[in-house]
Amino acid sequence: MPIVIGTPAVGAGDGRVTYEVGLDGVDGVDRLWFSVPEAAAGFVNPRADAAMLALLMPAMRLGRDLVVEGPVTDELAWNLARDVPAVLRGVRPELSAVDLEVRDAVPPAPAGSAVTTGYSGGIDSYATLARHHFASDVPASVRVTHLLFNNVGSHGRGERGRQLSRRRLAPIRSGASTMGLPLFDVDSNVDDLYTAPGLGFQQTHTMRNAAVAHLLSAGIRHFLYASSVPYADVAATPIFDVSFADPLLLPFLSHRSLTLQPAVTDLDRSQKTELVTHVPHSYERLDVCIESVDGTNCSRCWKCRRTMLTLDLFGALDRYRGVFDVPEDPRWKADYIRAALLRQSLPSTRSIVGMYDERVGIPRSWRLAAGARRSVASLRDGARTTARRAAHAVRPKGAGA
């Protein structure tokens, strides 16, 4: 049974504009919707491009062909039938090859004029703004004119996620206002489509956020995606986070009237953090926490600690005392290196570990212990992956996840 996307309808009310399209063939979900503020009304593209992007990975995960009845941009449909699935299957091998049937392909509409990026208050977000807003030498053609705050799964599922998104929105709106940039907050039920195993936010965020860019493509001509992986680590090979393939994927999620581009991908995580330390706007607004429910940093989760340690290595942590509760005992830095970062081999941690070793020093005994723990974890994860692939191999075509 294929997944069928109908023709979108755009309506307005209560200060919001709603894009809604009927779905058939998605278990438990009969419609996809997006909601944006009235100020974004002129940005909303009534084509089915956004819905087609949002449904591609769920269709591939379920092994169901995708049929689009509403009008879609022909260049985008061409890419989504060829290059995009190849990249996605490289990153997520459990995805199936599916057919994409487009019943009303039309040329790209005229390009808008806006340059947008997402604003979350995090390191990637502020690094993008450092380059494309705060820098004095950025060309006008790639200078940010509008900010987006998307509720497409990063805040959690359903009404609970929507409430958290609203709580996080208040400081984001304030930050955008002090930058003098308009902010569009985008709400959606797109996360309801990603309930199958392997479709978590980290595995799918590029496609979800790209759908928002296409939703607003009547006004946007350039979308800067704050990618977290430097060029040296880019690959379309099996990995837990689709970010590793962003520079390969984003060009094929574009067409001649809308460019999607990874931002600040020439820098690694520590280099981005150093760039952000030169943006005073971030000193009282940096928000990296994965545990917070109110838009503040808990100062205890791995992401808070990683950022605090990096800022400390650059001699800039004191600038962020307003957003972090820095432990009084200075041993927290060594404890975090030994207990957490040395166990990882991610691009986002390698450079930080190297900086710490160069400036402070890491005992050989710490590295040996961390290597042993990684070996045990790798064997365990390998066994789990083999079991999952074996189960997938015997699943009949078209079976649900």
N, C-alpha and C positions, 0 to 999 in steps of 0.2 A: 504494500500500500504506500503510494507516494505521499509526501507532504505537499499540500497545495496552499499557495499564498494568493489571496484574493486581490482586489483593487483597493488601495488605501482611500480612506475618507479623512478629510481635515475639517475640524470644527473648532469653535471657540466658545468660552464661557467662564465666568468666575475668574477673570484675569489670566486665563491660561489658554493655550492653543493645543489641541489634541490631534495626533496622527494615529489612526486606528485601522487595522487591516484584519480581516477574518482569516483563520487558519483551519485546515482540515488535515488530519493525519498525525497530529501531535497529541500524545496522550495527556489528557487533563487540561489542555490549554486550547481554547478555540479562537483566541484573538491576541494580537500583539499591539501594544500601544506605547506611545511616547507622549509626554506632556512637557511643554516649554512655556515660559512667560510670554505675555502678549507682545512684549518688546521684540521678541524673536519671530513674530508672525511672518514678516517678509523674508525670513531665512528658510522657512519650511518648504522642502521639496516634496510635492505630492506623489512623486513616482514611488515605485515599490523597491527602489534601490536599498534603502535602509533595512527593509524587511528581508530582502534576499540575503544581505550580508549577515543579518542576525540569525538566520535559519540554516546557513550552510553547514556549520560545524555540528549542530544537533542532528541534521539530516545524515551527515557522514557517520556520526557516532551510532545512529540507529540503523544505518544501512538502508535508508529510504531515499528514493529519487525525489528531486525537488522540482515542483512545477510552479511557475510564477505567471499568474493571469494578468496582473496589472502591468502598466508600462514600466520598463526598466531601461537604463542607459546601455546601449549596445556594447560599448567598450568594456564596461564593468562586467557585464554578463559573459563576455568572451574570456576575460581573465579568470572569473570565478568558475568557469567550466574547465580551465586548463592549468595555468600556473599556480593559482592559489591552492587548489587541492593538493598539488604535488608538494608544495612547501609544508602545508599543514600535516600531511601524512608522514613527511620526514620527521617532524617534531613529535607527532602523536601517531605512532604506527597502528594503534587500535582503530583508527578511523578507516572507514570503508570508502571505496570508489563509488560514486553515485552519478547518475545522469542529472543534468540541469536542463529543464525545458522552459524556454522563455517564449511566451505567446505574443508579446507586444514589445519588440526591441526598437528603441528610438535613439536618434543621435544625442550627444550631450547637449544639455541646455546651455545658454550663455553663462559665463563664469560670474560669480559674485565678486565682491571686492574685499571681504574681511580676511584677516589672518588670525587664526585662533589657536589656542592651546588649552589643555586642562590645567586648572589651578587647584591643587590639593594642599599646598603649603609645605610639601616635602622637598627633599633634596633634588630629585629629578625635576620637579616643578620649578623650583627657584633657580636651578641651573639654566633651564630653558629661558626663564624670564631674564636672567642675568645677560644672556646672549642676545635675546630678541626683544627686550623692552628697556632694560636699564642701561645697556651699552650705548654709548654715544655714536658709535660708528656703524650700527646695524643699518643696512639698506632699507628704505621705506617699503620695498616690495616684500620683505620678510619680517617687518616689525609688527609685533602683536597688536591687534586692534580690539580684540574681544577675548574674554575668558569663558571657559566652560567648567561647570561642576556637575558631573554625571552620576546619577544613581542607576548603575547598570550591573550591580553585583558586589562592588567592593565594600559596601556597608552592611551586607547581610541580606537575607531573603525575606520577602513579603513585607508585612506591615512593620515588623520589628526593624528591618533594615531601613525602611522608609523613615521611621522615627529617628534612627541614628543619623541618617543623611540630613534630616532637618536640623538636628542639634549641631552637626558639624558645619552646616551651611552658614550659620550666623557669623562666626569669625572669618570665614572665607569671603562672605559678602563685604564685611568690613575691610578686609585686606584689599579686595579688588577696588573698593571705593577710594582708599588712600593712594592707590596707584593711578587712579583716574581712568580705569578701564571698565567698560560695561561687562557684567557677568550674566550669563544665561545658565540657570539651574535646570537640568534635564532630568525628568523622572521617567521611569519605564517599568514594565513588567518583564523585560527581556530575560531577567535571571530565571524566571519560571520555565524557560525553554531549556535551561542547562542543568537539568537534574540528573542526567545519566552519569554513571561513573566516568571519571576522566575529563569532565567538563567543568571543573572548578574554575574560579576566577583567574588564577595564575596561568592556567592552560589556555584560556580563551579571551583574555582581556583585550587583546588587539582587535579582534573581530567585533567585540561588543562596542568598543569606543569608536571604531571606524564606522559602525552603523550610525552613530550619532553624528559624525562628520557628514555623512551622506544625507541624513535627515535634514541637516541645516545647509545643504549645499546650494540652495537658491541664493544664499548670502555669503557663504564661505568659498574662497578660492584656494586657500592654503591652510592646512591643518598640521601643526607641529606636534608630534607625538613624543612625549618625554620618555624615551627608551632607557632602560637601566643597564644595558649590556654594551660594552665597547666593541668596536669593529673587530679587534683581535679574537674575540670569542664568538662571533656570529657564525651560526651553522644551522642547517636544517636537518639535524640528527636528533634522535630520541632524547628528550629533556623534559623536566617538569614545568618549565616556564616558557611560554611562547615568545617572550621578549628576545630570546636568543636568535630568533628568525626575523625580527622586525625589519631590519634593513633589506631583507630579501622579500618580505611579504608586502610592506607598505606601498612600493611602487605599483604592484599589481592590484592594489585596492584603490588606485587612483584612475582618473581619466583626464582628458585634455582640459576640462573645466574645473577640476578639483585635484589638487596635489596633496597627498599624505606623505609626510617626511619625518623620519626619526630625528630627534633633536639632541644635540650635544653628545652624539655617539662617538666622537673622537676622544672623549675623556672617560676614564674609569671612575669608580665610585669615590675614591679618595680625592681625585682631581676635581670632580664636580663639587664635593664638599668644600674644598679650598676655594673654588670659584664663588660659592654661595657666601662664604665668610666676608666677601667684599660687597655684599648687598645689605646695607643697613636695614632695609625693610624687613629682612628675615629675622633680625635679632629678637624681636618680640612676637614673631608670628610663625616661626618654623614649627612644623607639626609632622613628625615622622612616626608616631606611635601606632602600633597595631592592636593595642588593648584598650585605648581610651574610648569612652562613650560620650565625651563632652567637648571634643576638640582640643584637649590639652594632652601633654605628654606624661605618661606614667613614670618615665625615667627608670623603669625596671625591665621592660621587655627587651628582647634581643636587638630590635631595631633602634630603640632609644639608646641602649648601651653602645651599640656599634657607632652611632652618630656622635654620641658624647665623647667616645674614645678618639674618633677621628678629629673632632674639633679640638680636643686637648692636644693631640699631636701637632696640630697646626698653631697652637698657642692662642686659640680663639674661643675656648669654652667659656671664658668669663663673659663674653659678649652675649651668651645665651642663657645666663643665669635666670632670666625672667621666664624661660620656657622649660628649663630642666631643673630638677631637684638633685643636684650633684652630691653624691655620698661624701661625707666628711673624711672617711677612711680612704686614703689614696691607694690602698691595696686593691680597690675594686677593679682597677685597670689590668693589673697582672692576673687577677682572678678570672676576669672575662676572657682575656687572651688564652689562658690555659684551659679553662672549662668549656669555652664555646668556639672561638674563632679558629683555633688550631685544629679542630675536628673537621672543619669545612675546607672545601677546595673551590669555592665559588669565585667568579671574577670580582664580586663585590667585597670579598674579604681578603683576597690574596694581597692586594696592594696595601691594605691596612696592616696586615701582619708583617709585611716587608718593612713598612715605615717604623713599626714598633721595634722590630729586630734591629734596624739600623740606628735608631735613636736611643733605645733603652737596652735591648739585648734579650734574646730568648734562650734559656738554657736548653742544651741538647736533650736532657731528660724529659722536658715538656714535649718536644717534638716526637720523641720515641713513643711516649705514652699515647699521644694523640694519633700517631700513625697506626698503632695497634688497635685503637678503638675504631678508626676508620676502616681497617681491614675487616673487622668483625661485622661492622654495619654493612659494608659492601657485599659480603657473602650472604648476609641475611636478605638484603634488598634484591640481590641477584636471584635468589631462590624464589622470592615472591614474584618477580617479573616473569621468570620462566613459567611459573604456575598460571599467571594471568594470560600469557600468550598462548599457552596450551589450551586453556579454557576457551579463548577467543577463536582459536583455530577450528574447534569442533562445533562452534555455534553456527546454525544454519543461516544462510543469507536472508537478511530482512528481519531476523529475530531482534526483539527489543533488548536493551542493555539491562 
